[in-house]
Amino acid sequence: MSVTTNKSVEAYRYHLAPGAIFTCGNQAMISAVLGTCVAVCLHDRRLRIGGMNHFLYPKSGFFGSPSADYGDFAIHQLVAKLTRMGSRIEDLEAQIFGGASIPGARDAKTGGKNVNIARKILKKKGIKVVSEDVGGLKGRRLIFHTGTNEAIIMKTHRVRRGDYYPYRQRLEN
C-alpha cells in the first residue's frame, strides 16, 4: 500500500526557542516548551496566517537592550511582522500560553508578570484574546497551527533543558 501526501495541506513545522518570534505566510505548525515563559499566538482570520513569540521576561529594563526575550518588545514585533504581511489589527485574534510558577525558579512571580504584560499590550492594541492557558505549577508543551488557530497544550511536571531544543538533540545523537 502506498501513502501519498498532499503538500498543499501539509504545514511547515518549526520549533520556537525562547527569545524568538516566528511568522509565516503559509500554514505552519509552531511548537514551544514553556515554563515561566509565555507564548503569544496571533492568527489573522481573513488571511489565515499567523505567528508566535516566546518570551522569558515581561519588560526590557534600563540596562538591557530591547530583544524578543522581553514581552513588551516581542509582542510589538509579532504584531508588526504580521501587519507588514498584510494583516489588519481588527482581523487578528490572540491566544496566550505559559506563565507557570515553577517551583525552584529564580523569581516565582515572573510567569504571572509575563502573562499580565501580554494581556495589557494586546488590550491596548485592540487585539481580542480568544483563549488562554496560563499560570499553575506545570510547564507546557505547545503546538500552534497558524492557518487554523488551533493549539494543543500538554502539561508536564518536569521540563528538561533538552525539551527546549528537541531538534538539535536529535542531530547530536
MOUR-V460143 format. One record per pair of residues at least 4 apart in sequence whose C-alpha atoms are under 6 Angstrom apart, sorted by the first residue. I is the first residue (numbers start at 1). J is the second residue. D is the distance in whole Angstrom. If there is no record, write none. Layout:
i-><I I>
j-><J J>
d-><D D>
This chain:
i-><11 11 11 12 12 13 13 13 14 15 15 15 16 16 18 18 19 19 19 19 20 20 20 21 21 22 22 23 23 25 27 27 28 28 29 29 30 30 31 31 32 32 33 33 33 34 34 34 35 35 36 36 36 37 37 37 37 38 38 38 38 38 39 39 39 39 40 40 40 40 41 41 41 41 42 42 42 42 43 43 43 43 43 44 44 44 44 44 45 48 49 49 50 55 55 55 56 57 58 58 58 58 58 59 59 59 60 60 60 68 68 70 71 82 83 93 93 93 94 94 95 95 95 95 96 97 97 97 98 99 99 99 99 99 100 100 100 100 101 101 101 102 122 123 138 138 139 139 140 140 140 141 141 142 142 143 143 144 144 145 145>
j-><27 28 29 28 29 28 29 30 30 30 31 32 31 32 54 55 54 55 68 69 53 54 68 52 53 51 52 50 51 49 146 147 145 146 144 145 143 144 142 143 141 142 140 141 164 98 139 140 100 139 99 100 111 55 56 98 99 54 55 97 98 99 53 54 96 97 52 53 95 96 51 52 94 95 50 51 93 94 49 50 92 93 149 48 49 50 91 92 91 147 146 147 146 69 70 71 69 70 70 71 113 114 117 70 71 72 64 66 70 73 74 74 75 87 87 127 128 129 129 130 129 130 131 132 132 132 133 134 134 111 112 115 134 135 111 135 136 137 108 111 137 137 127 127 156 157 155 156 154 155 156 153 154 152 153 151 152 150 151 149 150>
d-><5 5 6 4 6 6 5 6 5 6 5 6 6 5 5 6 6 5 5 4 6 6 6 6 4 5 5 6 4 6 6 5 6 5 5 4 6 5 5 4 6 5 6 5 6 5 6 5 6 4 4 5 4 6 5 6 5 6 6 6 5 5 5 4 6 5 6 6 6 5 6 4 6 5 5 5 6 5 6 4 5 5 6 5 5 6 5 5 6 5 5 5 5 5 5 6 5 5 5 5 6 5 6 5 6 5 6 6 6 6 4 6 6 6 4 6 5 6 5 6 6 6 5 5 5 6 5 5 5 4 6 6 5 5 5 4 5 5 5 6 5 5 5 6 6 5 6 5 6 4 6 6 5 6 5 6 5 6 4 6 5>
